[in-house]
Amino acid sequence: MLETNNIYLGDCYELIKEIPDKSIDLIVIDPPYQIDGKSKTQEKIDSIKNDITKGIYKLNQELIDNNITQGIREEIFDEFMRIMKIPNIYIWCNRKQIPMYLNHFVNKQKLNFELLFWNKPNVMPLYNHQYLNDVEYCLYFKGANVCDPKSYEDARTVFRSPTNINDKNAYHHPTCKPLRIIETLIRNSSKENDVVLDCFLGSGTTAIACKNLNRNYIGIEINPKWYKIAKNRLEGCDANGQQSFLLK
């Protein structure tokens, strides 16, 4: 059985089976997005003359290099439903994944849902004759009476916050979410001493938010590099093991 206030290195599709039925109050996850495309060598990227196109390829290449473009395996959805006391789950996703999540949790599980947005006003101008990629999506699936924002600001469905360059530099994760946003989600949908699961922990943002808000957490991360970074972060250090005062 996985113990609270610990993070585990391993495959969440297997480790989640060690979590007892109806033992988790809230799940907050940022699993890999579904991104189509083939890896390009740095030489090919450097040869691209159009700066906008080059920027798009560089962003996608970073995700490909870190093996976070394959999406989520739907088999884990039933495990989520098994371990939650009441359905109460936030899932970050890209636009392509929204129909899949809605089909399972709304059409099949008959849950209520909210669609939240992180609007990034300082996003790179990679429009390339398309809409800007200035929004990330967070789907919230819930049962009854599990969301209780305590303020007008916490009840907003759009979080306006710049891309968190400082976090990415400190913790080396390309899709690190702002701590303030994760804290808001946890504060809205859990109580002190509740147990929060993040089985795609990345650099540890959810664990830090729980620590700050007096929630218990269970974290799972498959990548040894980010597992170590998350461990360091919980001890107040950045990815290089240096004392960090950016986020506590």
C-alpha positions as CSV (number, residue, x, y, z in Angstrom):
1,M,0.0,0.0,0.0
2,L,1.3,3.5,-0.9
3,E,1.7,5.7,2.1
4,T,0.7,9.4,2.3
5,N,3.1,12.3,2.2
6,N,5.5,10.2,0.0
7,I,6.4,10.2,-3.7
8,Y,7.1,7.0,-5.6
9,L,9.3,6.3,-8.6
10,G,7.5,3.9,-10.9
11,D,4.8,3.2,-13.4
12,C,1.5,4.7,-12.2
13,Y,-0.5,2.2,-14.2
14,E,0.9,-0.5,-11.9
15,L,1.4,1.4,-8.7
16,I,-2.1,2.8,-8.6
17,K,-3.3,-0.8,-8.0
18,E,-1.7,-0.6,-4.5
19,I,-4.0,2.2,-3.5
20,P,-7.1,0.9,-1.5
21,D,-10.6,1.4,-2.7
22,K,-12.3,4.7,-1.8
23,S,-9.2,6.1,0.0
24,I,-8.5,9.3,-2.1
25,D,-10.3,12.5,-1.6
26,L,-9.0,14.4,-4.7
27,I,-7.0,13.6,-7.8
28,V,-5.0,16.4,-9.6
29,I,-3.0,15.2,-12.6
30,D,-1.2,16.6,-15.6
31,P,-0.7,13.5,-17.8
32,P,1.1,13.6,-21.2
33,Y,-0.8,15.5,-23.9
34,Q,-1.6,13.7,-27.2
35,I,0.7,15.4,-29.7
36,D,1.2,14.0,-33.2
37,G,4.5,14.5,-35.0
38,K,7.9,12.9,-35.5
39,S,11.1,13.7,-33.8
40,K,13.3,16.1,-35.7
41,T,17.1,16.4,-35.2
42,Q,18.5,19.7,-34.0
43,E,20.2,20.1,-37.3
44,K,16.9,20.0,-39.1
45,I,15.4,22.5,-36.7
46,D,18.3,24.8,-37.2
47,S,17.9,24.6,-41.0
48,I,14.3,25.9,-40.8
49,K,14.3,29.6,-41.9
50,N,10.9,30.7,-40.6
51,D,11.3,31.6,-37.0
52,I,7.6,30.8,-36.2
53,T,7.9,27.3,-37.7
54,K,11.2,26.8,-35.9
55,G,9.7,27.8,-32.6
56,I,6.8,25.3,-33.0
57,Y,9.2,22.5,-33.8
58,K,11.5,23.4,-30.9
59,L,8.5,23.3,-28.5
60,N,7.3,19.9,-29.8
61,Q,10.8,18.5,-29.9
62,E,11.3,19.2,-26.2
63,L,8.1,17.3,-25.4
64,I,9.1,14.4,-27.7
65,D,12.6,14.2,-26.1
66,N,11.0,14.0,-22.7
67,N,8.6,11.3,-23.8
68,I,5.5,13.3,-22.9
69,T,3.5,13.3,-26.1
70,Q,1.9,9.8,-26.0
71,G,-1.2,10.8,-24.1
72,I,-2.9,8.7,-21.4
73,R,-3.9,5.1,-21.4
74,E,-7.6,4.9,-20.7
75,E,-7.3,1.8,-18.6
76,I,-6.3,3.9,-15.7
77,F,-9.7,5.7,-15.7
78,D,-11.4,2.8,-13.9
79,E,-8.7,2.8,-11.3
80,F,-9.4,6.5,-10.6
81,M,-13.1,5.7,-10.1
82,R,-12.2,2.8,-7.8
83,I,-9.9,4.8,-5.4
84,M,-11.9,8.0,-5.1
85,K,-14.2,8.3,-2.2
86,I,-16.5,10.5,-4.4
87,P,-15.6,11.4,-8.0
88,N,-13.4,14.5,-7.7
89,I,-10.7,14.8,-10.3
90,Y,-8.9,17.6,-12.2
91,I,-7.1,16.6,-15.5
92,W,-5.0,18.9,-17.5
93,C,-5.2,18.2,-21.2
94,N,-4.9,19.6,-24.7
95,R,-7.8,20.3,-27.0
96,K,-7.4,17.0,-28.9
97,Q,-8.0,15.0,-25.7
98,I,-11.2,16.7,-24.5
99,P,-13.6,14.5,-26.4
100,M,-12.0,11.3,-25.0
101,Y,-12.2,12.5,-21.4
102,L,-15.8,13.7,-21.8
103,N,-16.8,10.5,-23.4
104,H,-15.6,8.4,-20.5
105,F,-16.4,10.6,-17.4
106,V,-19.6,12.3,-18.7
107,N,-21.1,9.9,-21.2
108,K,-20.1,6.6,-19.4
109,Q,-19.7,7.6,-15.7
110,K,-22.4,10.3,-15.8
111,L,-20.3,12.8,-13.9
112,N,-20.7,16.6,-13.9
113,F,-17.9,18.6,-15.3
114,E,-16.3,22.0,-15.6
115,L,-13.9,23.3,-18.2
116,L,-11.2,25.5,-16.7
117,F,-8.6,27.5,-18.6
118,W,-5.1,28.8,-18.0
119,N,-4.7,31.8,-20.2
120,K,-1.1,32.8,-20.8
121,P,-0.8,36.4,-21.9
122,N,3.0,36.2,-22.6
123,V,2.8,33.1,-24.8
124,M,5.2,33.0,-27.8
125,P,3.7,34.6,-30.9
126,L,3.6,31.3,-32.8
127,Y,0.3,31.9,-34.5
128,N,1.4,30.9,-38.1
129,H,-2.0,32.0,-39.5
130,Q,-3.9,30.1,-36.8
131,Y,-5.3,30.9,-33.3
132,L,-2.6,31.5,-30.7
133,N,-1.7,28.6,-28.4
134,D,-2.4,30.8,-25.4
135,V,-4.7,28.5,-23.4
136,E,-4.3,25.2,-21.6
137,Y,-7.3,23.3,-20.6
138,C,-8.2,21.6,-17.3
139,L,-11.2,19.3,-17.1
140,Y,-12.9,18.9,-13.7
141,F,-15.1,15.9,-13.2
142,K,-17.1,15.7,-9.9
143,G,-19.8,14.0,-7.9
144,A,-22.1,16.1,-5.7
145,N,-20.9,18.7,-3.2
146,V,-17.2,18.3,-3.6
147,C,-16.3,21.8,-4.9
148,D,-16.6,24.8,-2.6
149,P,-14.6,27.9,-3.7
150,K,-14.1,30.2,-0.7
151,S,-13.8,33.4,-2.7
152,Y,-14.8,35.2,-5.9
153,E,-11.3,34.8,-7.3
154,D,-11.1,31.1,-6.5
155,A,-14.5,30.6,-8.3
156,R,-13.2,31.9,-11.6
157,T,-12.9,29.4,-14.5
158,V,-10.1,31.3,-16.3
159,F,-6.7,31.6,-14.6
160,R,-4.7,34.4,-16.2
161,S,-1.1,33.9,-15.5
162,P,2.1,34.2,-17.6
163,T,4.0,31.1,-18.6
164,N,6.1,30.2,-15.6
165,I,9.6,30.5,-16.9
166,N,11.1,30.7,-13.5
167,D,9.6,27.4,-12.5
168,K,10.8,25.7,-15.7
169,N,14.3,27.1,-15.2
170,A,14.4,26.0,-11.6
171,Y,12.8,22.5,-12.0
172,H,13.6,21.7,-15.7
173,H,10.1,20.4,-16.5
174,P,8.7,21.7,-19.9
175,T,5.0,21.6,-18.8
176,C,5.3,22.8,-15.2
177,K,2.0,24.3,-14.1
178,P,1.9,27.5,-11.8
179,L,1.8,26.6,-8.1
180,R,-0.9,29.3,-7.5
181,I,-3.3,27.6,-9.9
182,I,-2.7,24.1,-8.5
183,E,-3.2,25.5,-5.0
184,T,-6.5,27.0,-6.0
185,L,-7.8,23.7,-7.4
186,I,-6.8,21.8,-4.2
187,R,-8.2,24.5,-1.9
188,N,-11.5,24.5,-3.8
189,S,-12.1,20.7,-3.9
190,S,-10.6,19.4,-0.6
191,K,-10.3,20.0,3.1
192,E,-7.3,20.1,5.4
193,N,-5.9,16.6,6.0
194,D,-7.6,15.1,2.9
195,V,-5.6,12.8,0.7
196,V,-4.6,14.1,-2.8
197,L,-3.2,11.9,-5.5
198,D,-1.0,13.0,-8.4
199,C,0.2,10.0,-10.3
200,F,1.9,12.1,-13.1
201,L,3.8,14.2,-10.6
202,G,6.4,15.7,-12.8
203,S,8.5,18.2,-10.9
204,G,6.3,18.0,-7.8
205,T,4.0,21.0,-8.0
206,T,1.0,19.1,-6.6
207,A,3.0,17.8,-3.6
208,I,4.3,21.3,-2.8
209,A,0.7,22.7,-3.0
210,C,-0.6,20.0,-0.6
211,K,2.3,20.7,1.8
212,N,1.5,24.4,1.7
213,L,-2.3,23.8,2.3
214,N,-2.0,21.1,5.0
215,R,-3.2,18.3,2.7
216,N,-1.8,14.8,2.6
217,Y,-0.4,13.7,-0.8
218,I,0.6,10.6,-2.7
219,G,2.8,11.3,-5.8
220,I,4.0,8.9,-8.5
221,E,6.5,9.8,-11.2
222,I,8.0,7.4,-13.8
223,N,10.9,9.6,-14.9
224,P,13.9,9.2,-12.5
225,K,15.1,12.7,-13.3
226,W,11.9,14.4,-12.4
227,Y,11.4,12.1,-9.4
228,K,14.7,13.3,-8.0
229,I,13.8,16.9,-8.8
230,A,10.5,16.6,-7.0
231,K,12.3,15.1,-4.0
232,N,14.7,18.0,-3.9
233,R,11.9,20.5,-4.3
234,L,10.1,19.1,-1.3
235,E,13.3,19.8,0.6
236,G,13.4,23.4,-0.7
237,C,16.0,22.8,-3.4
238,D,15.9,23.4,-7.2
239,A,16.9,20.9,-9.9
240,N,20.6,21.4,-9.2
241,G,20.2,20.8,-5.5
242,Q,20.6,24.4,-4.6
243,Q,18.4,26.1,-2.0
244,S,15.4,27.6,-3.8
245,F,13.3,30.5,-2.6
246,L,11.1,30.6,-5.8
247,L,8.3,28.4,-4.5
248,K,7.8,27.0,-1.1
